[in-house]
Amino acid sequence: MPAKLAQKSHKPDPVSDLWPGQSVALLKALHILTHNGGLNADSRRKLKQVQHLARLVKPAIDAALAERDLKGEEGPVLADLGAGKSYLGFILYDLYFGPAGRGRVVAVESRSELVATARKIAAESGFDRMDFVEGTIARAAMGAVDIVTALHACDTASDEAILFALKHEAKYVALVPCCQAEVAKELEEVKGPLAQLWRHPIQRREFGAHLSNVLRALYLEAHGYRVRVTELTGLEHSLKNEFIYAERHQRSNPRARAEFEKLAAETGAAPKLLTF
Ligand SMILES: C[S@@+](CC[C@H](N)C(=O)[O-])C[C@H]1O[C@@H](n2cnc3c(N)ncnc32)[C@H](O)[C@@H]1O
């Protein structure tokens, strides 16, 4: 297809693409909408993913607002980790935190140029309860955090996000992991009958990503979270589509920890950061 046609953008359909009350000026500043209000195929996909996630995270934001209210505290705080251009943080602020009139969104991102642009857009948008931390998720430290989100944080960054959630005692965690290479690499060295499951590189990559997500969910359960794993959007919107949602309801779960350890021992591989 000629490049010009492939790049063609069309006006967003206000019913299916944009949500009521959603800021068109913000979507233009984020380059999701073009300056004349168009939407190309890539931005439509990204917008859909972020809006799906925003919808799935809304109950956690509502609950955290009510919980903080009950305690007479400020907040809640949502940390978006591996934030990239902070599409998710901006849209959550625009749709929920802005109208609520309280709460903070903190975006953590290692690429300084993305942080600089996002800070500028937040200032221009008057989003004064949005903060940006430049650096790795593993090193990020802040006060109490209620909700952790990580959309397509690369490779082991989703594991860093889990450890961040535990360190900051976040009650709600929403992860959509991205590619996972670490466990596939470990599987290369594993021999035995199960190795047939990941003999070919494509299967090793897929199985490695699957095993990582299964162990991530068990690790969260072992730390007292109730976990649900579903899909984020249709596969036409993203191949990295597994949505791991966790809500903490107890301090720990020894049965889930035993299951984690048994599975890691039987397959001979596990994300290195997820230790007990
Ligand atoms: C695939 S992008 C996704 C960005 C954004 N969450 C989204 O969905 O639009 C992953 C982002 O995570 C950042 N990143 C990867 N590993 C990180 C880490 N350990 N700490 C902080 N940021 C990280 C990358 O720089 C990149 O911007």
The ligand as a Gaussian input file, in Angstrom:
#p B3LYP/6-31G(d) Opt

LIG

0 1
 C        6.692000      -0.042000      25.273000
 S        6.856000       1.458000      26.133000
 C        5.229000       1.659000      26.810000
 C        4.984000       3.052000      27.248000
 C        3.609000       3.347000      27.825000
 N        3.359000       2.638000      29.061000
 C        2.529000       3.045000      26.809000
 O        1.931000       1.974000      26.870000
 O        2.309000       3.885000      25.940000
 C        7.812000       1.019000      27.557000
 C        8.412000       2.218000      28.276000
 O        8.982000       1.776000      29.510000
 C       10.213000       2.421000      29.699000
 N       11.006000       1.521000      30.562000
 C       11.446000       0.275000      30.248000
 N       12.069000      -0.271000      31.289000
 C       12.004000       0.642000      32.286000
 C       12.456000       0.653000      33.643000
 N       13.083000      -0.402000      34.145000
 N       12.220000       1.748000      34.391000
 C       11.551000       2.829000      33.867000
 N       11.099000       2.868000      32.608000
 C       11.317000       1.792000      31.828000
 C       10.787000       2.612000      28.311000
 O       11.717000       3.675000      28.250000
 C        9.526000       2.899000      27.504000
 O        9.259000       4.266000      27.428000

